[in-house]
């Protein structure tokens, strides 16, 4: 086939696909268009760069442009694909200078990721107000929180960085108080990062507990962990407005619906982390099928409803391992795995992108939290299950061995079948990694009795005889029998 495999987006899904395709089909051209300058970076590592746990921004890069070139991939940065013509099998590309040209394709992968949403807030043009969804934002935040005479510009040691933005933020007086708007993954990680940088941190979350998808037990434990380190957590506290003309001055919380005046908290920095949305604008007008979250609906091999057009990563759906229905859960492994599968499929080796179970982990200082599957009983009911849940607290190691810590485990199962639907874990001693056992059980459609009978490793330094997961399964199994 003469027309190339064209990939839109040069991060996790896009370059995974291009690299796999190049290995499997060395005689066919692959072209990757990237809107900006950044490629193949560790999005999940950005809060830890801001915290100072990571010394240099270059440590977060997986591939450099020269390494991509060495793989035989035609990478074209500063080239935004703005439209797709599926009938003519062409894309329209716009350069950084505003020029446009067309590129033919034989197969097309849309791997455009997602972008941060800010709700009713506009952080553009307000100094001290940020989202954290790209490397330039991470570099700007890192510069902003440093004292002007103490900032080390070598920390942003990648040529792609927006140096003008970094220098502007580095020259401003360092903030003292920050509002983190949103208590999800990003909010919790940013709260820890900025507390480590010496700021007085306030987290504002709209619902009654942090990390809503993890369940109340985990949310409450993470809240306690943050507050123990000096972070002030405000739950049931929707932020209605960011206040400030040139520089952020305060956030307004509540008010408006019942006539009450909103409360103000004075801040000189704000980081908004209230969600993301998939980047699908380039497919407008093509009639493509949308799925949950307005993401691009794909089949088991990443194919969209358009001929020879695939999608993968944070812009695309995947099948949920519990419900069997399309779902949108943008996470790093999902993007890399799906991109690799699409690359193999386009090269002639049909490969499923794999199901997703929403497996995720996060930490707040020494407290770890993780979740998988369906944890919310209302969500389970909406999916047609009769959920039964149980939460237990058990030791992470044998009680006499140093380092043992209380670990909270919540399991959710279907009463009729006994099938494990999901679970969450929180603790300070290797709690998060235990979620992989539950993820395997969920994807294997195991029942709670089967989980209870798992032959998990026992040795005092690593686990008690009855691992916390086995304890939770044993208790929940008894509840299923009631």
C-alpha positions as CSV (number, residue, x, y, z in Angstrom):
1,X,0.0,0.0,0.0
2,X,1.5,3.3,-1.0
3,X,-0.4,5.6,1.3
4,X,1.2,5.9,4.8
5,X,-0.1,5.1,8.2
6,X,-0.8,8.5,9.6
7,X,-0.9,9.1,13.3
8,X,-2.2,12.2,15.0
9,X,-0.6,12.8,18.3
10,X,2.9,12.0,19.5
11,X,2.5,10.8,23.0
12,X,1.6,7.5,24.7
13,X,-0.9,6.0,22.2
14,X,0.5,7.6,19.1
15,X,4.1,6.8,19.4
16,X,3.4,3.3,20.8
17,X,1.3,2.7,17.6
18,X,3.9,4.1,15.3
19,X,6.8,2.2,16.9
20,X,4.9,-1.1,16.8
21,X,3.8,-0.5,13.3
22,X,7.3,0.3,12.1
23,X,8.7,-2.9,13.6
24,X,5.9,-5.0,12.0
25,X,5.7,-3.3,8.6
26,X,9.2,-1.9,7.9
27,X,8.5,-1.3,4.2
28,X,5.5,1.0,4.8
29,X,5.7,4.7,5.7
30,X,4.4,6.0,9.0
31,X,3.9,9.7,9.6
32,X,3.2,11.2,13.0
33,X,1.8,14.8,13.3
34,X,2.1,16.6,16.7
35,X,0.4,19.9,17.3
36,X,3.1,21.2,19.7
37,X,6.7,20.6,20.5
38,X,6.4,18.1,23.3
39,X,6.4,14.3,22.6
40,X,6.4,11.1,24.7
41,X,6.4,12.6,28.2
42,X,5.2,11.2,31.5
43,X,2.0,13.1,32.3
44,X,1.6,11.3,35.6
45,X,5.0,12.4,36.7
46,X,4.4,16.1,36.5
47,X,3.1,16.6,40.1
48,X,6.3,14.9,41.3
49,X,8.4,17.3,39.3
50,X,6.6,20.2,40.9
51,X,7.1,18.7,44.3
52,X,10.8,18.5,43.7
53,X,11.0,14.7,43.8
54,X,12.2,14.8,40.2
55,X,15.2,17.0,39.6
56,X,15.0,17.6,35.9
57,X,12.1,17.9,33.4
58,X,14.1,15.7,31.0
59,X,13.7,12.8,33.4
60,X,10.0,12.7,32.4
61,X,10.7,12.1,28.7
62,X,10.5,8.6,27.3
63,X,11.6,9.4,23.7
64,X,13.4,12.3,22.2
65,X,12.7,13.4,18.6
66,X,16.1,12.0,17.5
67,X,15.2,8.6,19.0
68,X,11.9,8.7,17.1
69,X,13.7,9.4,13.9
70,X,16.1,6.5,14.6
71,X,13.1,4.2,14.6
72,X,12.3,5.2,11.1
73,X,9.2,7.3,12.0
74,X,8.5,10.5,10.2
75,X,7.7,12.8,13.1
76,X,6.4,16.3,12.2
77,X,6.0,18.6,15.2
78,X,4.2,22.0,15.2
79,X,1.8,20.4,12.8
80,X,-1.9,20.3,13.8
81,X,-4.3,18.1,12.0
82,X,-7.5,20.3,11.9
83,X,-9.8,18.2,9.7
84,X,-10.3,14.7,8.4
85,X,-11.9,13.7,5.1
86,X,-12.7,10.0,5.4
87,X,-14.1,9.8,1.9
88,X,-10.9,11.2,0.2
89,X,-8.8,9.6,3.0
90,X,-6.9,12.8,3.6
91,X,-6.2,15.0,6.6
92,X,-5.8,18.8,6.6
93,X,-2.7,19.9,8.5
94,X,-2.0,23.4,9.8
95,X,1.6,24.6,10.5
96,X,2.6,26.9,13.4
97,X,2.7,29.7,10.8
98,X,-0.9,29.2,9.8
99,X,-0.1,27.5,6.4
100,X,-2.3,24.5,5.4
101,X,-1.6,21.4,3.4
102,X,-3.2,18.0,2.9
103,X,-1.8,14.6,3.6
104,X,-3.2,11.3,2.2
105,X,-3.4,8.2,4.4
106,X,-4.0,4.6,4.0
107,X,-4.9,4.1,7.6
108,X,-5.3,6.9,10.2
109,X,-5.0,6.8,14.0
110,X,-6.4,9.6,16.1
111,X,-4.4,9.7,19.3
112,X,-5.1,13.3,20.3
113,X,-5.5,12.7,24.0
114,X,-7.5,15.0,26.2
115,X,-7.4,18.5,27.6
116,X,-8.1,20.0,31.0
117,X,-11.5,21.5,31.6
118,X,-11.8,24.5,33.9
119,X,-15.6,24.5,34.5
120,X,-16.7,28.1,34.9
121,X,-13.2,29.3,35.5
122,X,-11.0,31.0,33.0
123,X,-7.3,30.7,34.1
124,X,-6.0,32.4,30.9
125,X,-4.5,35.8,31.5
126,X,-4.6,35.5,35.3
127,X,-1.2,35.2,36.8
128,X,-1.0,32.5,39.5
129,X,-3.9,30.5,38.0
130,X,-3.1,27.2,36.4
131,X,-4.2,23.9,35.2
132,X,-1.7,21.0,35.2
133,X,-2.2,19.0,32.0
134,X,1.0,19.6,30.0
135,X,4.7,20.0,30.5
136,X,4.7,23.8,29.9
137,X,2.2,24.2,32.7
138,X,4.4,22.0,35.0
139,X,7.4,24.1,34.2
140,X,5.5,27.4,34.8
141,X,4.1,26.2,38.1
142,X,7.6,25.0,39.2
143,X,8.9,28.5,38.4
144,X,6.1,30.4,40.0
145,X,6.3,28.7,43.4
146,X,10.1,29.4,43.7
147,X,11.5,32.6,45.1
148,X,12.8,34.6,42.1
149,X,16.4,34.6,43.3
150,X,16.2,30.8,44.1
151,X,14.7,29.5,40.9
152,X,16.9,27.1,39.0
153,X,16.2,27.4,35.2
154,X,18.1,24.2,34.6
155,X,15.2,22.2,36.1
156,X,13.2,22.9,32.8
157,X,16.0,21.5,30.7
158,X,14.1,20.5,27.6
159,X,14.3,22.6,24.4
160,X,10.5,22.3,23.8
161,X,9.7,24.2,27.0
162,X,7.9,27.6,26.7
163,X,10.9,29.6,28.1
164,X,9.1,32.9,27.9
165,X,6.3,31.6,30.1
166,X,8.7,30.0,32.5
167,X,10.8,33.2,32.8
168,X,7.7,35.3,33.4
169,X,6.5,33.1,36.2
170,X,10.0,32.8,37.7
171,X,10.2,36.6,38.0
172,X,7.0,36.9,40.1
173,X,6.9,37.0,43.9
174,X,6.6,33.4,45.3
175,X,3.1,32.6,46.5
176,X,2.2,31.7,50.1
177,X,-1.3,30.3,49.8
178,X,-2.8,28.1,47.1
179,X,-6.3,26.9,46.3
180,X,-6.4,23.5,44.7
181,X,-9.8,23.3,43.0
182,X,-10.9,19.7,42.7
183,X,-10.1,16.7,45.0
184,X,-9.6,14.0,42.3
185,X,-6.3,12.4,41.3
186,X,-4.7,15.7,40.2
187,X,-6.0,17.6,43.1
188,X,-4.6,15.2,45.7
189,X,-1.2,14.9,43.9
190,X,-0.9,18.7,43.5
191,X,-1.8,19.3,47.1
192,X,1.0,17.1,48.2
193,X,3.4,18.7,45.7
194,X,2.7,22.3,46.8
195,X,2.7,21.4,50.5
196,X,6.2,19.9,49.9
197,X,7.2,23.3,48.4
198,X,6.2,25.1,51.6
199,X,2.9,26.6,50.6
200,X,-0.2,26.8,52.7
201,X,-2.6,24.5,50.7
202,X,-6.4,24.5,50.6
203,X,-8.2,21.8,48.7
204,X,-11.8,22.5,47.7
205,X,-13.9,19.6,46.6
206,X,-17.5,19.7,45.4
207,X,-18.7,16.4,46.9
208,X,-18.6,15.0,50.4
209,X,-15.3,13.2,50.2
210,X,-12.1,13.3,48.1
211,X,-11.4,10.9,45.3
212,X,-15.0,10.2,44.6
213,X,-14.4,7.1,42.3
214,X,-12.5,5.4,45.2
215,X,-15.3,5.4,47.6
216,X,-15.9,7.1,51.0
217,X,-13.5,5.0,53.1
218,X,-10.6,5.9,50.8
219,X,-11.6,9.5,50.5
220,X,-11.8,10.0,54.2
221,X,-8.5,8.3,54.8
222,X,-6.7,10.4,52.2
223,X,-8.3,13.6,53.7
224,X,-6.9,12.7,57.1
225,X,-3.5,12.1,55.5
226,X,-3.5,15.5,53.8
227,X,-4.6,17.3,57.0
228,X,-2.0,15.5,59.0
229,X,0.6,17.3,56.8
230,X,-1.0,20.7,57.2
231,X,-3.3,20.7,54.1
232,X,-6.7,22.2,54.8
233,X,-9.4,20.1,53.0
234,X,-12.9,21.6,52.3
235,X,-15.5,19.1,51.2
236,X,-19.0,20.0,50.1
237,X,-17.3,23.2,49.0
238,X,-17.9,24.0,45.3
239,X,-15.7,26.9,44.1
240,X,-17.9,29.3,42.2
241,X,-15.3,31.8,41.0
242,X,-11.7,32.8,40.9
243,X,-11.2,36.4,42.0
244,X,-8.5,38.6,40.6
245,X,-7.8,40.8,37.6
246,X,-4.2,40.5,36.7
247,X,-3.2,38.0,39.5
248,X,-5.3,35.6,41.5
249,X,-6.4,37.1,44.8
250,X,-9.1,34.7,46.2
251,X,-11.5,32.0,45.5
252,X,-15.3,32.2,46.2
253,X,-17.0,29.1,47.7
254,X,-20.7,28.4,47.7
255,X,-23.4,30.9,47.7
256,X,-25.8,31.9,44.8
257,X,-28.4,29.1,45.0
258,X,-30.0,29.9,48.4
259,X,-29.3,33.6,48.5
260,X,-26.3,33.3,50.8
261,X,-23.2,35.3,50.0
262,X,-20.2,33.3,48.8
263,X,-17.3,32.9,51.2
264,X,-13.9,34.1,50.1
265,X,-10.6,32.5,50.8
266,X,-7.6,34.7,50.0
267,X,-4.9,33.0,47.9
268,X,-2.1,34.0,45.6
269,X,-2.2,30.8,43.5
270,X,-4.8,28.5,42.2
271,X,-4.6,25.1,40.4
272,X,-7.8,24.0,38.8
273,X,-8.2,20.2,38.4
274,X,-11.9,19.6,37.8
275,X,-11.7,17.2,34.9
276,X,-10.7,16.6,31.3
277,X,-12.4,16.1,28.0
278,X,-11.3,14.2,24.9
279,X,-9.8,16.1,22.0
280,X,-12.1,15.1,19.1
281,X,-12.5,18.4,17.2
282,X,-10.6,17.3,14.2
283,X,-13.3,14.7,13.5
284,X,-16.2,17.3,13.5
285,X,-18.3,16.9,10.5
286,X,-17.3,13.3,9.8
287,X,-20.3,11.7,11.5
288,X,-18.1,9.6,13.8
289,X,-19.8,7.7,16.6
290,X,-19.3,9.1,20.1
291,X,-19.3,7.1,23.3
292,X,-19.3,7.9,27.0
293,X,-17.7,11.2,27.9
294,X,-18.1,12.3,24.2
295,X,-15.0,10.2,23.5
296,X,-14.6,8.4,20.1
297,X,-16.4,5.1,20.2
298,X,-14.2,2.2,19.0
299,X,-14.5,-1.5,18.7
300,X,-12.3,-4.2,20.3
301,X,-9.5,-3.4,17.8
302,X,-9.6,0.4,18.1
303,X,-11.6,0.9,14.9
304,X,-13.9,3.9,14.8
305,X,-17.1,4.0,12.8
306,X,-15.2,5.7,9.9
307,X,-13.4,3.4,7.4
308,X,-9.7,2.8,8.1
309,X,-9.8,5.3,11.0
310,X,-8.7,4.2,14.4
311,X,-8.6,5.9,17.8
312,X,-6.7,5.2,21.0
313,X,-5.7,6.7,24.3
314,X,-7.5,9.5,26.2
315,X,-9.7,10.5,23.2
316,X,-11.2,7.0,22.8
317,X,-13.5,4.6,24.6
318,X,-12.7,1.0,25.6
319,X,-14.8,-1.9,26.8
320,X,-15.3,-2.1,30.5
321,X,-14.3,-5.4,32.0
322,X,-17.2,-5.5,34.4
323,X,-20.1,-4.2,32.4
324,X,-19.0,-5.2,28.9
325,X,-20.1,-1.8,27.7
326,X,-18.0,1.1,26.2
327,X,-16.5,3.3,28.8
328,X,-14.1,6.2,29.0
329,X,-11.4,6.0,31.6
330,X,-8.3,7.9,30.4
331,X,-5.2,6.4,32.0
332,X,-1.6,5.8,31.0
333,X,-1.5,2.1,30.6
334,X,-4.7,2.1,28.6
335,X,-3.2,4.5,26.1
336,X,0.1,2.7,25.7
337,X,-1.5,-0.7,25.4
338,X,-4.2,0.4,22.9
339,X,-1.7,2.3,20.7
340,X,0.5,-0.7,20.5
341,X,-2.4,-2.9,19.6
342,X,-3.6,-0.6,16.9
343,X,-0.1,-0.5,15.4
344,X,0.0,-4.3,15.2
345,X,-3.5,-4.4,13.7
346,X,-2.7,-1.8,11.0
347,X,0.5,-3.8,10.2
348,X,-1.6,-6.9,9.5
349,X,-1.7,-8.6,12.9
350,X,-5.2,-8.0,14.4
351,X,-4.7,-7.4,18.1
352,X,-7.4,-6.4,20.6
353,X,-6.8,-3.2,22.5
354,X,-8.0,-5.0,25.7
355,X,-10.6,-4.3,28.3
356,X,-10.3,-1.6,31.0
357,X,-11.3,-1.9,34.6
358,X,-10.4,1.6,35.8
359,X,-7.5,0.4,37.8
360,X,-5.8,3.4,39.4
361,X,-3.6,4.4,42.3
362,X,-2.7,7.6,44.0
363,X,-0.8,8.7,47.1
364,X,-1.1,11.5,49.6
365,X,2.3,11.7,51.4
366,X,2.7,8.2,53.1
367,X,-0.9,7.1,52.4
368,X,-1.5,5.0,49.3
369,X,-4.9,4.5,47.7
370,X,-6.0,2.4,44.8
371,X,-9.3,1.2,43.1
372,X,-10.6,-1.1,40.4
373,X,-13.9,-2.0,38.8
374,X,-17.1,-0.7,40.1
375,X,-16.9,0.6,43.7
376,X,-20.0,2.8,43.8
377,X,-23.1,0.8,44.6
378,X,-25.3,3.2,42.7
379,X,-23.1,2.7,39.6
380,X,-23.4,-1.1,40.1
381,X,-27.2,-0.9,40.3
382,X,-27.3,1.2,37.1
383,X,-25.3,-1.5,35.4
384,X,-27.9,-4.1,36.3
385,X,-26.2,-5.7,39.4
386,X,-27.5,-6.2,42.9
387,X,-24.4,-4.9,44.8
388,X,-23.2,-6.0,48.2
389,X,-20.2,-4.4,49.7
390,X,-18.0,-4.8,52.8
391,X,-15.1,-2.8,54.2
392,X,-12.5,-4.4,56.5
393,X,-9.4,-3.1,58.2
394,X,-6.5,-5.6,58.5
395,X,-2.8,-5.6,59.1
396,X,-0.4,-5.4,56.1
397,X,2.1,-7.8,57.7
398,X,2.3,-10.1,60.6
399,X,1.6,-8.0,63.7
400,X,4.9,-8.8,65.3
401,X,6.9,-7.8,62.3
402,X,8.1,-4.1,62.2
403,X,6.2,-1.9,59.7
404,X,2.8,-3.5,59.9
405,X,0.1,-1.0,59.3
406,X,-3.7,-0.9,59.1
407,X,-5.0,-1.4,55.6
408,X,-8.6,-0.6,54.6
409,X,-10.1,-2.9,51.9
410,X,-13.5,-2.4,50.4
411,X,-15.0,-5.1,48.1
412,X,-18.2,-4.9,46.0
413,X,-19.9,-8.0,44.6
414,X,-23.1,-9.0,42.8
415,X,-25.4,-10.8,45.2
416,X,-27.0,-13.1,42.6
417,X,-23.8,-14.4,41.1
418,X,-21.2,-13.7,43.8
419,X,-19.0,-12.1,41.1
420,X,-16.5,-9.5,42.3
421,X,-17.4,-6.2,40.7
422,X,-14.6,-4.0,42.2
423,X,-12.7,-2.8,45.2
424,X,-10.6,-0.2,46.8
425,X,-7.6,-0.1,49.2
426,X,-6.0,2.5,51.4
427,X,-3.0,2.2,53.7
428,X,0.6,3.2,54.4
429,X,2.4,-0.1,53.8
430,X,2.4,-1.2,50.2
431,X,-1.3,-0.9,50.0
432,X,-1.7,0.4,46.5
433,X,0.1,-2.5,44.7
434,X,-2.3,-4.9,46.3
435,X,-4.9,-3.6,43.9
436,X,-3.3,-5.7,41.1
437,X,-4.6,-8.8,42.8
438,X,-8.1,-7.4,42.6
439,X,-7.7,-6.1,39.1
440,X,-6.7,-9.6,38.0
441,X,-9.7,-11.1,39.8
442,X,-12.1,-8.6,38.2
443,X,-10.8,-9.1,34.7
444,X,-11.1,-12.9,35.2
445,X,-14.7,-12.6,36.3
446,X,-13.9,-14.3,39.6
447,X,-16.4,-14.7,42.4
448,X,-15.8,-13.7,45.9
449,X,-15.5,-17.3,47.1
450,X,-12.8,-17.8,44.4
451,X,-10.9,-14.7,45.6
452,X,-11.1,-16.0,49.2
453,X,-9.4,-19.2,48.1
454,X,-6.5,-17.5,46.3
455,X,-3.2,-18.9,47.3
456,X,-1.5,-15.5,48.1
457,X,2.0,-15.4,49.4
458,X,2.6,-15.4,53.1
459,X,5.7,-14.4,55.0
460,X,5.8,-12.1,58.0
461,X,7.8,-9.3,56.3
462,X,5.3,-9.1,53.4
463,X,1.8,-10.2,54.6
464,X,0.0,-11.9,57.4
465,X,-1.3,-15.4,56.9
466,X,-4.6,-13.9,55.8
467,X,-3.7,-11.1,53.4
468,X,-6.1,-8.1,53.8
469,X,-7.7,-9.0,50.5
470,X,-8.4,-12.5,51.7
471,X,-9.8,-11.1,54.9
472,X,-12.2,-8.8,53.0
473,X,-13.3,-11.6,50.7
474,X,-13.9,-13.9,53.6
475,X,-16.1,-11.3,55.3
476,X,-18.0,-10.4,52.1
477,X,-18.5,-14.0,51.3
478,X,-20.3,-14.4,54.6
479,X,-22.5,-11.4,53.8
480,X,-23.4,-12.9,50.5
481,X,-24.6,-16.0,52.3
482,X,-27.0,-14.0,54.5
